[in-house]
Amino acid sequence: MAAITASMVAELRGKTDAPMMECKRALTEADGDMVKAEELLRVKLGSKAGKAAGRITAEGVVVTSMAAEVGALLEVNCETDFVTKNDSFLALANAAVDLVAKNDPVDVAALGALPYSQDGFGPTLEDVRKGLIGKIGENMSFRRFKRFASGAKLASYLHGTRIGVVVEYEGDATAAKDVAMHVAAMKPVALSSDDVPADLVARERSVAAAKAAEDAAVATAAGKPVQSAEIVAKRIEGGVQKYLKEVSLFNQSFVKNDKQTVEQMLKAAGTSVKAFTLYVVGEGIEKKVDDFAAEVAAQVAAAQQAA
């Protein structure tokens, strides 16, 4: 008979979301075979043994690791804000970002394969992640990371645990730190207007054109003169140029002195910014919106059916 350890039970719970005792019974029955134990749980518990890994992780933290000219930025996600204050979850996040900085993994899978032990789980980071899913009862995942080792100086800023910025620069450290704080507040999408992604420019041009068409329709309905195509084209282009200035770092008004742009501030400080990276927790992830009334109704219906 195989010895059933707490680590095995936690791993199975992380995979199936089944109760701890059910996981232990299944492992015992399967003589420690994880795959067979998972099959036993799914047969016994059905939908109740749904994988925690299938649940949306839109909360989480952004963490950094900085040492001389090598650093890393990492986003680790979980299901609820409550877990972001859990010591084990935070220890996992901070250990993971240090591993990124030290080992330069090529992707999340390679990161997970690196040696690491915590809370009785291991011997890899992925094993610890799976173990903590079972221990804490929530899905958690390493979403994205970036390692910095270009030879440029690095400045970082964390706004709480939800926004993280790393700036690659040459020059004054204080000015670079100010830029990192500015990026966190103003969220530019590129260094300069020329660097703004083409799809964003096209989308903004489409919005400006739609607005111009709407204005023309309103003017026609009101019996007012409609602007010429040439004027409309200039209005559209003017709107696009305004947008480019608003979303490019160098053209934005500096948050600590709106009388100058970021570019002017950097020039005065003798500093150049080569690149910046901004992570916002859950950005682009569609959060699940729970319908409490529907959930209660479903539970009542299930109870009536069982009766």
C-alpha positions as CSV (number, residue, x, y, z in Angstrom):
1,M,0.0,0.0,0.0
2,A,1.5,3.3,-1.1
3,A,1.9,6.1,1.6
4,I,-0.6,8.9,1.0
5,T,1.0,12.2,1.9
6,A,-0.5,15.6,2.5
7,S,1.2,16.9,-0.6
8,M,-0.5,14.2,-2.7
9,V,-3.9,15.1,-1.2
10,A,-3.4,18.8,-1.8
11,E,-2.3,18.2,-5.4
12,L,-5.4,16.1,-6.2
13,R,-7.6,18.7,-4.6
14,G,-6.0,21.3,-6.7
15,K,-6.8,19.3,-9.8
16,T,-10.3,18.4,-8.9
17,D,-11.6,20.9,-6.3
18,A,-13.0,17.9,-4.4
19,P,-13.0,17.9,-0.5
20,M,-9.8,16.9,1.2
21,M,-11.2,13.7,2.8
22,E,-12.6,12.6,-0.6
23,C,-9.2,13.1,-2.2
24,K,-7.5,11.1,0.5
25,R,-10.1,8.2,0.1
26,A,-9.6,8.2,-3.6
27,L,-5.8,8.1,-3.4
28,T,-6.0,5.3,-0.9
29,E,-8.4,3.3,-3.1
30,A,-6.1,4.0,-6.1
31,D,-3.0,3.0,-4.1
32,G,-1.5,6.4,-4.7
33,D,-2.1,6.5,-8.5
34,M,-3.0,10.2,-9.1
35,V,-4.6,9.6,-12.5
36,K,-6.7,6.8,-11.2
37,A,-7.7,8.7,-8.1
38,E,-8.8,11.6,-10.3
39,E,-11.0,9.3,-12.3
40,L,-12.5,7.8,-9.2
41,L,-13.5,11.3,-7.9
42,R,-15.1,12.3,-11.2
43,V,-17.1,9.1,-11.2
44,K,-18.2,9.5,-7.6
45,L,-18.7,13.3,-7.4
46,G,-19.5,14.2,-11.0
47,S,-19.7,18.0,-11.6
48,K,-18.8,18.6,-7.9
49,A,-15.3,17.6,-8.8
50,G,-14.9,20.3,-11.4
51,K,-11.3,21.4,-11.9
52,A,-10.3,24.5,-10.0
53,A,-8.0,25.2,-13.0
54,G,-11.2,26.0,-15.0
55,R,-12.1,29.0,-12.9
56,I,-11.2,32.5,-13.9
57,T,-8.3,34.1,-12.2
58,A,-8.8,37.9,-12.7
59,E,-7.4,39.0,-9.4
60,G,-3.8,38.8,-8.2
61,V,-0.6,40.7,-7.7
62,V,2.3,42.2,-9.7
63,V,5.7,41.8,-8.2
64,T,9.2,42.8,-9.2
65,S,12.8,41.6,-8.6
66,M,15.5,44.2,-9.1
67,A,19.3,43.7,-8.8
68,A,21.8,46.0,-10.5
69,E,21.0,45.9,-14.2
70,V,19.0,42.6,-14.1
71,G,15.3,42.6,-13.1
72,A,12.0,41.0,-13.6
73,L,8.3,41.8,-13.6
74,L,5.6,39.1,-13.0
75,E,1.8,38.9,-12.8
76,V,0.4,36.1,-10.6
77,N,-3.4,35.7,-10.7
78,C,-5.9,34.2,-8.4
79,E,-9.7,34.2,-8.1
80,T,-10.5,36.6,-5.3
81,D,-8.8,39.7,-3.8
82,F,-8.8,37.9,-0.4
83,V,-6.1,35.5,-1.6
84,T,-3.8,38.4,-2.6
85,K,-3.2,38.9,1.1
86,N,-2.4,35.3,1.9
87,D,1.2,34.9,3.0
88,S,1.7,31.6,1.1
89,F,0.4,33.1,-2.1
90,L,2.6,36.2,-1.7
91,A,5.7,34.0,-0.9
92,L,5.0,32.0,-4.1
93,A,4.7,35.2,-6.2
94,N,7.9,36.8,-4.8
95,A,9.9,33.5,-5.2
96,A,8.7,33.1,-8.8
97,V,9.8,36.6,-9.8
98,D,13.2,36.0,-8.3
99,L,13.4,32.8,-10.3
100,V,12.6,34.7,-13.5
101,A,15.4,37.2,-12.8
102,K,18.0,34.5,-11.9
103,N,17.2,31.8,-14.5
104,D,15.7,33.6,-17.5
105,P,13.0,31.0,-18.3
106,V,11.6,31.1,-21.9
107,D,8.0,30.8,-20.9
108,V,5.6,30.1,-18.0
109,A,6.0,26.3,-18.4
110,A,9.8,26.6,-18.1
111,L,9.3,28.9,-15.1
112,G,7.1,26.2,-13.4
113,A,9.8,23.5,-14.0
114,L,12.4,25.4,-11.9
115,P,13.4,23.9,-8.5
116,Y,11.5,25.4,-5.6
117,S,9.9,24.1,-2.4
118,Q,7.4,25.9,0.0
119,D,4.8,24.9,2.6
120,G,5.8,21.2,2.2
121,F,5.3,21.2,-1.5
122,G,7.9,20.8,-4.3
123,P,10.3,20.0,-5.8
124,T,9.3,22.5,-8.5
125,L,7.6,25.8,-8.6
126,E,4.7,24.2,-10.5
127,D,4.3,21.5,-7.8
128,V,4.1,24.3,-5.2
129,R,1.5,26.1,-7.2
130,K,-0.6,23.0,-7.5
131,G,-0.2,22.3,-3.8
132,L,-1.3,25.7,-2.8
133,I,-4.3,25.5,-5.0
134,G,-5.4,22.5,-2.9
135,K,-4.4,24.1,0.4
136,I,-6.0,27.5,-0.2
137,G,-8.9,26.3,-2.3
138,E,-8.5,28.7,-5.2
139,N,-7.1,28.5,-8.6
140,M,-3.9,30.6,-9.1
141,S,-1.7,31.0,-12.2
142,F,1.5,32.7,-13.5
143,R,0.1,34.8,-16.2
144,R,3.0,36.7,-17.7
145,F,6.5,37.9,-17.0
146,K,9.4,39.9,-18.5
147,R,13.0,39.8,-17.6
148,F,15.2,42.8,-18.1
149,A,18.9,42.4,-18.9
150,S,19.6,44.8,-21.8
151,G,22.4,46.6,-20.0
152,A,20.3,49.7,-19.4
153,K,19.6,51.0,-15.9
154,L,16.3,49.9,-14.3
155,A,13.8,51.8,-12.3
156,S,10.7,50.2,-10.9
157,Y,7.4,51.3,-9.2
158,L,4.6,49.3,-7.7
159,H,1.3,51.0,-7.0
160,G,0.0,48.7,-4.2
161,T,0.1,45.2,-5.6
162,R,-2.1,45.7,-8.7
163,I,0.1,47.9,-11.0
164,G,3.8,47.4,-11.7
165,V,6.1,49.4,-13.9
166,V,9.8,48.9,-15.0
167,V,11.6,51.6,-16.9
168,E,14.8,51.0,-18.8
169,Y,16.9,54.2,-18.9
170,E,20.2,56.1,-18.9
171,G,20.8,59.1,-16.7
172,D,19.2,60.3,-13.4
173,A,17.7,57.7,-11.1
174,T,15.2,60.1,-9.6
175,A,13.9,61.2,-13.0
176,A,13.5,57.6,-14.1
177,K,11.6,56.7,-10.9
178,D,9.3,59.7,-11.6
179,V,8.6,58.3,-15.1
180,A,7.8,54.9,-13.6
181,M,5.2,56.6,-11.3
182,H,3.9,58.6,-14.2
183,V,3.4,55.5,-16.4
184,A,1.5,53.8,-13.5
185,A,-0.8,56.8,-13.3
186,M,-1.3,57.7,-17.0
187,K,-0.8,54.3,-18.6
188,P,0.7,55.3,-22.0
189,V,0.8,52.6,-24.6
190,A,4.1,53.6,-26.3
191,L,7.1,55.8,-25.9
192,S,6.3,58.1,-28.8
193,S,3.5,58.7,-31.3
194,D,5.4,56.8,-34.0
195,D,5.5,53.7,-31.7
196,V,1.7,53.5,-31.1
197,P,0.5,50.1,-32.5
198,A,-1.2,50.4,-35.9
199,D,-4.3,48.7,-34.8
200,L,-4.9,51.2,-32.1
201,V,-4.4,54.1,-34.5
202,A,-6.8,52.5,-37.0
203,R,-9.4,52.0,-34.3
204,E,-9.1,55.7,-33.2
205,R,-9.4,56.8,-36.8
206,S,-12.6,54.7,-37.2
207,V,-14.1,56.3,-34.1
208,A,-13.3,59.8,-35.3
209,A,-14.8,59.0,-38.7
210,A,-18.0,57.6,-37.1
211,K,-18.3,60.7,-34.9
212,A,-17.9,62.9,-38.0
213,A,-20.6,60.9,-39.8
214,E,-22.9,61.3,-36.8
215,D,-22.4,65.0,-36.7
216,A,-23.2,65.3,-40.4
217,A,-26.4,63.3,-40.0
218,V,-27.4,65.6,-37.1
219,A,-26.7,68.7,-39.2
220,T,-28.7,67.4,-42.1
221,A,-31.6,66.5,-40.0
222,A,-31.6,70.0,-38.5
223,G,-31.3,71.6,-41.9
224,K,-27.8,73.0,-41.2
225,P,-24.9,73.1,-43.6
226,V,-22.8,70.0,-43.8
227,Q,-19.0,70.4,-43.6
228,S,-17.0,69.6,-46.8
229,A,-15.2,66.3,-47.1
230,E,-11.8,68.2,-46.8
231,I,-12.8,69.7,-43.5
232,V,-14.1,66.4,-42.2
233,A,-10.9,64.7,-43.2
234,K,-8.9,67.3,-41.3
235,R,-11.1,66.9,-38.3
236,I,-10.6,63.1,-38.3
237,E,-6.8,63.5,-38.6
238,G,-6.8,66.1,-35.9
239,G,-8.6,63.7,-33.6
240,V,-6.1,61.0,-34.3
241,Q,-3.2,63.3,-33.6
242,K,-4.7,64.3,-30.3
243,Y,-5.1,60.7,-29.4
244,L,-1.5,59.9,-30.3
245,K,-0.3,62.7,-28.0
246,E,-2.5,61.4,-25.1
247,V,-1.2,57.8,-25.2
248,S,2.5,58.3,-26.0
249,L,4.7,58.7,-23.0
250,F,7.0,61.5,-24.3
251,N,4.1,63.7,-25.4
252,Q,2.0,63.3,-22.2
253,S,2.0,66.2,-19.6
254,F,4.2,65.2,-16.7
255,V,2.1,64.3,-13.7
256,K,4.3,66.2,-11.2
257,N,4.4,69.3,-13.4
258,D,1.7,69.7,-16.1
259,K,3.5,72.7,-17.5
260,Q,6.0,70.4,-19.2
261,T,5.8,67.1,-21.1
262,V,7.6,64.0,-20.0
263,E,10.1,64.5,-22.8
264,Q,10.9,68.0,-21.6
265,M,11.3,66.8,-18.1
266,L,13.7,64.1,-19.1
267,K,15.7,66.5,-21.3
268,A,16.1,68.9,-18.4
269,A,17.2,66.0,-16.2
270,G,19.7,64.7,-18.8
271,T,17.9,61.4,-18.9
272,S,16.8,59.1,-21.7
273,V,14.1,56.4,-21.4
274,K,14.8,53.4,-23.7
275,A,11.6,51.4,-22.9
276,F,8.9,50.8,-20.2
277,T,6.8,47.8,-19.3
278,L,3.4,48.2,-17.5
279,Y,1.4,45.4,-16.0
280,V,-2.0,45.9,-14.5
281,V,-3.6,43.0,-12.7
282,G,-6.3,41.2,-14.7
283,E,-6.0,43.6,-17.7
284,G,-7.8,42.0,-20.6
285,I,-9.2,39.1,-18.5
286,E,-13.0,38.8,-18.5
287,K,-14.2,38.6,-15.0
288,K,-17.0,36.3,-14.0
289,V,-20.1,38.2,-12.8
290,D,-22.0,36.0,-10.4
291,D,-25.8,36.1,-10.6
292,F,-26.7,35.4,-6.9
293,A,-30.4,35.1,-7.6
294,A,-29.8,32.5,-10.4
295,E,-27.4,30.6,-8.2
296,V,-29.9,30.3,-5.4
297,A,-32.6,29.3,-7.8
298,A,-30.4,26.6,-9.2
299,Q,-29.7,25.3,-5.8
300,V,-33.4,25.2,-4.9
301,A,-34.2,23.4,-8.1
302,A,-31.5,20.9,-7.4
303,A,-32.7,20.3,-3.9
304,Q,-36.3,19.8,-5.1
305,Q,-35.1,17.3,-7.8
306,A,-33.1,15.4,-5.3
307,A,-36.2,15.2,-3.0
